[in-house]
């Protein structure tokens, strides 16, 4: 049986969180998640060893951009532990491919980066894009099912600490849930905060700050604005769309063929 503990969180992120692990909030989360794993392990996504994958792939020192999702995909075979990301063997033309990723790909194409060849965003994480959901687990088939297990205290503390201790970050807040975290972001610490509607099929064109313009005539330009900001602050821009497929990626794809 998997044992849920703070040791699963990388050391640098534990240091950022400070005394949080001595709090009643952490004890509540720890107990709730362990109980869920003890009773429903096969129904929990992502697999518990991937709960903190976003933190493992993007160390504190490397974070340049933060993209906040809500909770992991609750459909089988999708959740990886990275917000918005899915395995690379799922074709963009398939029904399984999430509408959010489809619209992210449209925006990238509109902005001149090209379309995503697949939905695996590991290469974003490895370049300093923290792909963080605000709940790190979900029950299969039930969106939002783990929202009230205590993840909020951990993620809120992490957002607050990150914005306080890391200057010059870019925050991409897509949709009302992500934007509810705005009060936690210390914007006087030279942070760029970009907001729009959520890229999902239900919300992409809505609000006065749409992710995509009607008829896909334009985008919110968040990817371009992010790179402009990074360049201005003498940081490497993000390669949003990979131009080649690695041998490892081909091998991963073949596992599911």
N, C-alpha and C positions, 0 to 999 in steps of 0.2 A: 504494500500500500504506500502510495506517495505521501511524504510528510511535508506539509506546507510550512515554511519558516522563512525568516528574514535572510537566511543564508543563501536562498535562491536569488536574491537581489545582488547584483554586482557591488563590490566593495566601494567603488567611487560613488555610486548612487546612495548607498547606505550612509556614507559620510555626509553627503549633501542633505539627507533627511534628518541627520542629527539625532536628537532625543525622541523623535517620533515613536521609535520602537519601545519606549518606556511608557507610552500613553495607553489609556483605556481604549482609544480608537483602534490602535494596532491589535490589541488583544481581541477585540470584537471581530475584526476582519480575520485574524488568524483562526479563531474558533469557528467562525461561520464557513470559511472556505474549507477547512479541514473536515468539518461535518458534511459538507456537500461532496467532497471527494470520497469520504467513507461510505456514503450512501448512494451516490449517483456518478461514480467515476466515469463510466462509459458514456455518459450523456454530457459531460463537460467539455467545452471547447474554448480556446484551443487546448491541446493536451497540457497538463500542468507544468511540464518542463519548459513550455513555451510562453507561460504567463508573462515573463519578464524579458522576452526576446528583444523588444524595442530598446530596453536599457542595455542589454548585452551587446547589441550591434552598434549602438551609438553611445559611446562613453561620454561622461559629462564634459570633458575637455574638448570633445569634437563637435558638440551641438552647435549648429548655426541656425537651424530652422526647426520650428515645432509645428506639426500638423496634428490637431486634436480630432479624434473620432469619438464615437459614443460608446459602443460596445462591440465585441467581435461578431463576425458573421455567424448566424445561427443555423445556416444550411450546412449539410454534411460536406466535408472535403474542402472548405474554403478558409477557415480561420487559421492564421499562421502565428499570431502574436504581434503582428504589425498592423496598425490601423490602415484600412483600405486595401491592403495587399492580399493577394491570393496566389496559389501555386501556378507556376508558369505553364503547366500542361493544359490549363483550361483555355480553350480558344476564345478570343474576343468575339467570335461570331456565335458562340453557344449561348443557350438560355441561362446557363449557370453564371455567366459573366455579369457581375453586378452593375446596375445602372450608374452607380456613383463612379466606378472606374471607367465606364464607357464615356461619361461626360468629362471626366478628368482628361481622358485621351483626346476628346474633341477640343478641349481648351488648349492643350499642349500643341495640337496641330494648328489651331487658329493662330497661336502665338509664334508659330514658325519653328517649333522644336521637332515636329513630326509626331505621329501617333505612336502609342505604346504597342509594342509587338506582343506583349502579354501583360498580365496583371501583377506580376511579381515585382515588388518595390524594394527588395533587399538592397539594390544598388543605390537607392535614395538614402536608406539608413546608414549605409557604409560611407556616405559622403557627408554625414552630419545632419541629416533630416530625421528628427525624432518623431516617429509615427506612433503616437500615443493615444490609445483609447482611454476613456475616463472610467470605464469598468473593464477589467482585464480578463473576465470570464463570462460565459453565457451557457445556458442549457440548450441543447440541440432543439431546434424548432420553436424556441420561445425568446423572441427579441426582448431585451431589457430584463430578462429573468433574474440576473445577478446584480442588478443595479443597487439594490438595497442591502447587499451583504456586507457593506463597509468599505468598498473600493474608493468611494468619494473622498474619505479622509486622507488616504494615502496619495491619491492623485492631486488633490488640492494642495497638500503640503509640498509635493514635488514641484508643481507649477509655481507656487509662491517662492520656494527656495531657488529654483532655477532662474526666475526673472530677477530676483534680488542679487544673485551672485554671478550671473553671466550677462555682461553688457552686450549690446549690439545684436541681440537675437531678432529673428523674424518669426512672427506668430501668424499662422494662417488659421483663421477662425471661420469655419464654414457652417452656417446654420445656427439656430438659436441655442442649442445645447452647448456647442463650443463657445459661443459668445457669452454664455452665462459665466464663463471663467474669466472674463475681462477684468473684474475687480481684483483678481489675484495677481495680475501682471503689472509689475512696477514699470510703468511706461516712461518715467523720468530717468530711467537707466539706459536711455538711448536704444529703445526697442521699437521695431517697426511692427505695427499690428494691422493686418489686412483682413477685412471682413466681407463676407458675401453670403448669399443663400447656400444651402447645402447642395452638393452636386448630385444628390439622388434624383431619380426620375420624378419624384413627387414635388421636389422643391427647387430644382435647378434654375427655373426661370422666375421664381417668385421673389418678393420683397423689392425694395427700391435699390438693392445691391445684388442683382442676380449673378449667379455663377456664370451662366451663359446668357447672352442676349437672345431675344426671340428669333426663331428660325436659325439659330446658331450663327448669327452674323458677326458676333464678337464674343469675347470672354471677359472675365474680370481682370485679366492680365496679371494675376497673382504670381505666376511663375516668372514672368519677365521682370516684374517689380522686385521680386525676391533677389534675382540675380543682379539687377542694377544696384540694389542696396549692398549686397555682398561685395561687389566690385568696388563700390565707393568706399567701403570700409576695409579695403585691401585683403579681402578674403576670396578664396576660390569659388566661382559660381558653381551651381549644381548642374550636372549633366542629367537633365530630366529624362531623356530618352536615350537608351543605349543603342549604339550603332552596330554592335556585333553581339553574337551569342557565344558564350563560352562553352568549353567542352563539358564543364560541370552542369551547366544548364541543359545542354542537350541530353546528358545522361539522366538528369532528373526527369525530363520530359519522357524519355524512353521507358522509365519505370512504370508509367501509367498508360503506355500505348498498347 
